[in-house]
């Protein structure tokens, strides 16, 4: 069987040009000048997961005359990555006047690897450029940051995403209820990949039929929100602790935006105090050694406020 297009919606509807990219107009206008001049500086795109960092990096390399190397740094993060793959690519003859190395999730690189990468940036700066993406730019060493132009990518608004997702469902000839679409977006925002995967998962026979219970159960943030709305605070504490442990995650940074967006639903009468608690916890989160412990301390504080 020969496929003529992607069957995965996340790839089928991944923006291929700047015209199809939604949001971040200021950054897009700057990127347009790079493409028009066929000259790209070292770049560091940072922002929340699923916000379009990798997409914009791929749009750049596909829009100019260049040879490029793509590496996911979360899979390959040690010094051999720089010594072998990147150095060999940068030092070899190319077919185009410019070479670009995309280092996706570069915040996973060890400090030693980042230091070695800094030297490569200088050695091959005449014809090799680097595009780094990171969820947590504070994990990128300062000498590396100083060699890049930094751009913070902000996720599109929920309204813009809803319009985009509705258009995709229409293109796929799938009927839907707006309330169900809103629930999916609220559950996974701002991760557009997850939103698209959920839409495709529940689109069957030309109809989007959402299993609301499954959506909540598959998203620990939604489960936590439901628990915070409950009146049994002792059970709430125990269940939140279990949920955080069961995720196996080493980062809970996305929980802050989610709790803030939904604060009116669980902190009636105590909204201001909860917002202050979120802000104070978010400030110390990057330096916390045990992220799960830090997140649990935040929920204890919130439960004490709203009880």
C-alpha positions, 0 to 999 in steps of 0.5 A: 500500500502506498500512502500519499498523505499522513494518516496521523492528524498531528503530521497531516495538519502540521503547518508547513509554511509561515502562512499556516502557522497560528500565533506569535505574529512578531516572531513570525515576521522576524522569521520571514526576514531570515527566509527572505535573505536565506540567512539564519542566525543561531536561534533559541525558541523556548516556551511550553510543550506543544506550542510550535517550537519544533514546527517553526524550526522545520518551517525555516529549514524547509523554506531556505537553501540549506542542508540540515541535521535534526536531533532530539536532544532528549534521546541523545544528550551526551558529549558523543553527540557533539563529537560525532554527529554534529561535528561531522555534519558541520565539518563535511562538504555540503550541497548548499551554502548554509547548514543548520542543526536543529537541536530539539529539546536542547534543555535536556543536554548536559552542561558539559555537552552544552559547553562543547556545543558552544565551541562548535558554534564559534568554529563553524559559524561561517556556514553552520547555524544552530536552532535550539528548542527548549521548554525550560531556557533556564537550563541552557547555560548562559554562554550558549544563550548569549550566542543565540537570538532568543524567542519566546513562543506563546501558545495561540489562544484557546479561541484561535485553537478552537477555530483551527480544530473546527476547520480540521474536523470539517475538512475530515467531514466529522460532525461535532458538538462545540461543547465537546470540542471546548472540553478537549481544548480545556483539558489539553491546552496549550498542547496542540498535539494532544488536542489533535490526537484526542480529536482523531481518537474519538472521531468515528464514522464521521462523528466526534463522540467524546467519552468525557470520563475517559478524557478526565481520567487520561489527564491528571490535571483534569482529575486534580481539578475535579478533586479540588472541587470536591468537599472531602479535602482529606481524600483530595490530599491523598488522591492528588498525592497518588496522581502526582506519583503515578505520572512518573513525570519529572516536571509539573510546570504546566500545572501552574497555567492550568490551575490559574486558568481554572481558579474560579471553578475551585477557589470561590471566595479565595481566588486572590489567595490561591493566585498568590500561592501559585505565583510564589510556588512558580518562582521557586519551581525551577530550582526545586530538586524534587519536582513532585515534592514541590508540587505536592507542597503547592497543593497542600497550600491550596487545600489549606486556603480553600478548605 
